[in-house]
């Protein structure tokens, strides 16, 4: 046996020993999860087994002590799957998402909850809300804004009339791929995709397929389905859609902005406790008179609270009447945030806390 073969053999033996240790520890963690469920059941505790704030804190601590060579994002993904599998021993979560199968929203749901959940695709954002409101799903996942194209207004509008709370957020790096049946650029007469994706790939399409018709459809998954049936067509979609519909990826990463990211919200029926790093989202309105927005912002300034987003939408209660969607740093139970919210409630004609929740983990 050569020195090389001997060294490789020793390394592989170490890997096998580590694998055995990992397997034992993972199963021990799973038994602890089962014990948590048993203790709660004996105490008559009907609290949900899934705790978003607890999971977010665990993942952040895992990343803080990570020394590589695996990246923080990769190590978090591995532990998220372990936690997902352990939670499923206590309770299998049903997650509604904006479908169909193969959309980026499904990818966001799996990134947040792991693969040991039941995902349920629904055709519209309002149906995701209704599925969670009715209790048919534990949580829902919906898109809310894109770094290139801005907010998804329908999601914001749903919060005006829904009792649901925001329980978490997911940030997903979006990579768009050109795909078709043949795996070649030749003969492409039309390109199917969601209107947001077409907008995010506009410059690439102008340069590379200037004569191809651009057809907006309800989702990128639907675009892939149509491309699978149309030999003269291509789709712009994610890798999962290519796998589902048996398409070949012709060109990868055709998005114009390399840092193109979409933010998704996790919606549920119950409020979320404090974590180590939180956000709070509000819905606000006041009488339409001079200085209205200024007066709404004063409590944040006085309490030194940072706003991460403010967005206005028509209230649909009257002409030129608007509501403001506000995201701020901190949890509503934090003393300075609680003070600001108390002041704000006195000033605003409409005041609704949409939820306090952990900031997105990589």
SULBEL-V52588 format. One record per backbone hydrogen bond with DSSP energy under -1.0 kcal/mol. NH is the residue of the N-H (numbers start at 1). CO is the residue of the C=O. E is the energy in kcal/mol with one decimal. If there is no record, write none. Layout:
<<NH,CO,E> <NH,CO,E>>
This chain:
<<6,2,-2.3> <7,3,-2.6> <8,4,-2.5> <9,5,-2.3> <10,6,-2.0> <11,7,-2.4> <12,8,-2.5> <13,9,-1.8> <14,10,-2.0> <15,11,-2.4> <16,12,-2.4> <17,13,-2.2> <18,14,-2.6> <19,15,-2.7> <20,16,-1.9> <21,17,-1.9> <22,18,-3.0> <23,19,-2.5> <24,20,-2.2> <25,21,-2.5> <26,22,-2.9> <27,23,-2.1> <28,24,-1.9> <29,25,-2.5> <30,26,-2.2> <31,27,-2.1> <32,28,-1.9> <33,29,-2.0> <34,30,-2.0> <35,31,-2.0> <36,32,-2.2> <37,33,-1.9> <38,34,-2.1> <39,35,-2.7> <40,36,-2.3> <41,37,-2.3> <42,38,-2.4> <43,39,-1.8> <45,40,-2.7> <55,51,-2.4> <56,52,-2.4> <57,53,-2.1> <58,54,-2.2> <59,55,-2.3> <60,56,-2.2> <61,57,-2.3> <62,58,-2.1> <63,59,-2.0> <64,60,-2.3> <65,61,-1.8> <75,71,-2.6> <76,72,-2.2> <77,73,-1.8> <78,74,-2.1> <79,75,-2.1> <80,76,-2.4> <81,77,-1.7> <82,78,-1.6> <83,79,-2.8> <84,80,-2.4> <85,81,-2.4> <86,82,-2.2> <87,83,-2.7> <88,84,-1.9> <89,86,-1.0> <90,87,-1.4> <91,87,-3.2> <95,118,-3.5> <96,139,-2.6> <97,120,-2.1> <98,141,-1.1> <99,122,-3.2> <103,100,-1.2> <107,103,-1.6> <108,104,-2.4> <109,105,-2.2> <110,106,-2.4> <111,107,-2.1> <112,108,-2.1> <113,109,-2.7> <114,110,-2.0> <118,93,-3.0> <120,95,-2.9> <122,97,-2.3> <128,124,-1.4> <129,125,-1.9> <130,126,-2.2> <131,127,-2.3> <132,128,-1.7> <133,129,-2.8> <134,130,-2.3> <136,131,-1.2> <137,131,-1.3> <138,94,-1.7> <139,94,-1.5> <140,267,-2.2> <141,96,-2.0> <142,265,-2.1> <144,263,-2.8> <145,263,-1.6> <146,150,-2.8> <147,261,-3.0> <150,146,-2.1> <152,144,-2.8> <156,152,-1.3> <157,153,-2.7> <158,154,-1.6> <160,157,-1.2> <161,158,-1.1> <162,158,-1.2> <165,268,-3.1> <166,354,-2.9> <167,266,-3.5> <168,266,-1.1> <170,264,-2.4> <172,262,-2.7> <174,260,-2.8> <177,237,-2.7> <178,251,-2.7> <179,235,-2.5> <180,248,-2.0> <188,185,-1.3> <189,232,-3.2> <190,232,-1.3> <191,213,-3.3> <192,234,-2.8> <193,215,-1.9> <198,194,-2.5> <199,195,-1.9> <200,196,-2.1> <201,197,-1.1> <202,199,-1.1> <205,201,-2.4> <206,202,-2.5> <207,203,-1.8> <208,204,-2.5> <209,205,-2.3> <213,189,-2.6> <215,191,-2.9> <217,193,-1.9> <223,219,-1.7> <224,220,-2.2> <225,221,-2.1> <226,222,-2.3> <227,223,-2.4> <228,224,-1.8> <233,230,-1.7> <234,190,-2.0> <235,179,-2.8> <236,192,-2.2> <237,177,-2.0> <242,238,-1.4> <243,239,-1.9> <244,240,-2.4> <245,241,-2.2> <247,242,-2.2> <248,180,-2.7> <250,178,-2.7> <251,178,-1.4> <254,176,-2.7> <256,200,-2.9> <260,257,-1.7> <262,172,-2.4> <263,145,-3.4> <264,170,-3.1> <265,142,-3.0> <266,168,-2.9> <267,140,-2.6> <268,165,-2.5> <279,357,-2.7> <280,328,-2.3> <281,355,-2.5> <282,326,-2.8> <283,352,-2.6> <284,324,-2.8> <285,350,-1.7> <289,287,-1.8> <292,289,-1.7> <295,291,-2.4> <296,292,-1.8> <297,293,-1.5> <298,294,-1.4> <301,297,-1.7> <302,298,-2.8> <303,299,-1.3> <304,301,-1.4> <305,300,-2.8> <308,327,-2.4> <309,327,-1.5> <311,325,-2.6> <313,323,-2.5> <315,321,-3.1> <321,318,-1.6> <323,313,-2.9> <324,284,-3.5> <325,311,-3.6> <326,282,-2.1> <327,309,-2.7> <328,280,-2.6> <329,306,-2.5> <330,278,-2.5> <334,331,-2.1> <338,334,-3.0> <339,335,-2.2> <340,336,-1.9> <341,337,-2.6> <342,338,-2.0> <343,339,-2.1> <344,340,-2.5> <345,341,-2.3> <346,342,-1.1> <347,343,-1.1> <348,344,-2.6> <349,285,-1.9> <350,285,-1.9> <352,283,-2.1> <354,281,-2.3> <355,281,-1.1> <357,279,-2.5> <359,277,-2.6>>
